[in-house]
Structures are given as C-alpha cells and as structure tokens.
Amino acid sequence: LERAVQINRPAARVKGLCLEVVFDDSVPTTVTLLGDATRIVQALNNTMSNAIKFTEHGSVTVRVSAQQLVSDSTSDLWQVCVSVTDTGKGIAPDVLGRLGSDFEQADESDALVGTGLGLALSRQITRAMGGDLTLTSPGLGMGTTATLTFALHAAGGSGSHAHTGETTKDLVTKAANMPDTSDAVSSLVAAGCHVLVVDDDFFNRQVLSAMLKKMGYPANHVHLAEDGNDGMAVLKKLKETGQLAEAPGTSGPPPSVFLVTDLQMPNCNGAEMGRRVREWERETGIKVFNILCSAQSAESILSAYPECDPSSPPSGIRLFDAVIEKPVTKRTMETYMNAYADMLNLPQFVA
C-alpha cells in the first residue's frame, strides 16, 4: 500500500488533491499477511491512478479494513478490503449498471468520465487472489468508490525498524497494548482537538496511530501525512469539511490541532512545515499545538535549525511548542497532551 501511495502522491500533488490513507482498527497488527506484493501494488496503483485522473478538485481517500475468515490449526485466512473514494465526476446510475467486467469507458466522448482498462486488470488480480473489485457512485458529480478485496493467508513473518532494532510488528503491538487513558483524551476529543502525525516513515506513522487510538482517540480524529505538503493539505481539508468549525452554542475552547511532525522529510521538511502551519494558524484563527521530533538530539536540531527553538526563536515567532527526540513514547505524548490540555483549561491525564 505504501508503495502504491508513493507512486501516486506526485500526481495528486500536481492537481492539488489530498491523498489520504485511513487504517481501520480491524487491520491486524500482530500478524503478517502473505500475497503477491507486485500484483497487489499493481492493482492498488491502477485504482488510485484512475481516481486521481478523474478528480479535478477535492480528495482521494484510501481506507483499509480487514476481517479474519478462517482460523484453525491448518489455516489463518484474512480478507483485506481497500476502498478508494474520490470526489470526482462520478458515474451516472444507468452507466454504472452497464459497466461490464472489462470496465469500458463510460463515455468515450468525455475523457473525464470513465473507468479504463487499468481497473479491468485490477479486477483480474483481485479475483486471482480470492477477492473482487467493485465500483459504486451516487451519481454524476458525486464521486466514485472502487473497492478491492484480497484473501490473504497469515504467516509469522516480521518487518524491521531502523531506529530501535524492534520489529514493526512488535512496536505496533506494544503501542496497541498500552494502558488505556481514554477518560483524559475524551476531553480533548470533546473540545474538537484533532491529531495530525506527519512523518515520511510509514511505520513510524502506524506506531503513533496505534498508540493514539489506544489512548482513546477515535480514528476520525487521527490523521496521517507523509511530508509537510501533505500535512498542510490535511489541515486545509479538515477546515474545508467543517471538522474544525466551532459548534453553535458551545462554551468550551474552539476546535484545534495537536500536531507531531518529523524533521527530515522530502519535499517539505518539518521546519518549513512549522512556518507554514503558523501562517495557516494566523489566517484561520485555528490553534495548533506544534511538536517537532527527530532521531537527532534536541541540541543538534536547534543547532542546525535555530528558528525551531521553542524558547527563543530568532524571528520572535515560535514555530514549535516543543522539540523532542524519537522514539516518541506514550509518556511523552501524555506529557505534551497535558501541557496542551492545561493551555485549554481542560482535564489532564491522571498518573
């Protein structure tokens, strides 16, 4: 999935589209699922590419879920579902009903309405892996969702993590098994505080996402991005869709964002994103609690990027509220969420 997203991210960026990936809690974090990686990437790439091609404004959202189909002494079979939803031109109901297994163009006279040969190949791939590919659309002008399913067997494989020596599976499992602190987080969620994690390392994003969800953050309040450009696109989407709008009649603090960003990222690094976030904050009036993190020591970061110093930035504009070292632990998250909750006059974590 990460490879397919990386392939399609530049095309989405050129068109100004937000390409977002959302993992459902049903996706297993303690098992490795086996399949033909090359073919899976091909099917996902074709589907994402098609969605971007036929979307001029808005977003393409990839959602991943999983369901265990068989679990016994001889087999452990999972169904993995990947849905790709765009805000493009959509497909008329009568045309959608006529689309056959070859996924022909819906209207050859309109290059922006169609499905193309790529989806036909993707359907063949999914069916060869015990799944399928289906299309749904509310109608013209209302976007399209392509849903791919794969039947994959589980095995005892493991990934690697460059910074700690632990496997990715170990790290995500550890994050998911941490003590629950949902009572404390609920006050931040109730106050409309969304969390955005920006990191070009896919597995770092997943570990932090699992940790936050275990701490009590619902999936629709945790957002992931792989560099500063994508992070800014997520912030803009949250505002445009009303998720950061203050509810009428509320007396608490307005909605805000708790942001954790990596420093070293391609395209737009953490320091540059910090500048852009503060500009966006001034333009929108939406508060952002901004944390910069890196595998480097805090001293090394501030030596190379003095503008990121939370206490005495040279420009006088504080880009970050904190600078911390990786790995980001649950205790670290609690410490800074406490600090932010205190700023908002909300209940804090109880040790």
Buried (B, 14 or more C-beta within 10 A) or exposed (E): BBBBBBBBBEBBBEBEBBBBBBBEEEBBBEBBBEBBEEBBBBBBBBBBBBBBBBBEEBBBBBBBBBBEEEEEEEEBBBBBBBBBBBBBBBBBEEBBEEBEEEBBBBEEEEEEBBBBBBBBBBBBBBBEBBBEBEBBBEBBEEBBBBBBBBBBBBEEEEEEBEEEEBBBBBBBBBBBEBEEBEEBBBBBBEBBBBBBBBBBBBBBBBBBBBBBBBBBBEBEBBBBBBBBBBBBBBBBBBBEEEBBEEEEEEEBBBBBBBBBBBBBBEBBBBBBBBBBBBEBBEEEEBBBBBBBBBBBEBEEBBEEBEBBBBEEBEEEEBBBBBBBBBBBEBEBBBEBBBBBBEEBEBBBBEE
